[in-house]
Amino acid sequence: MPTRTVATYALEADKLTDTFGSSLAFPALLDQVDALVGAWLADGDLGQSETAQAGAR
């Protein structure tokens, strides 16, 4: 199962939010990717706590 999925869609916003959750501004997305990769590089392992923490922002 992937840790993170990044995608773009050209559909109605309410359908996207219902299916995928709230969207993020691109700078916030970059911050989450940076934190995720930084944790992986620091620990060599991307555990559930780091994934859940990044998704909670």
Secondary structure, DSSP 8 states (H G I E B T S, - for coil): --S-------S-HHHHHHHH-----HHHHHHHHHHHHHHHHHHSS--HHHHHHHHT-
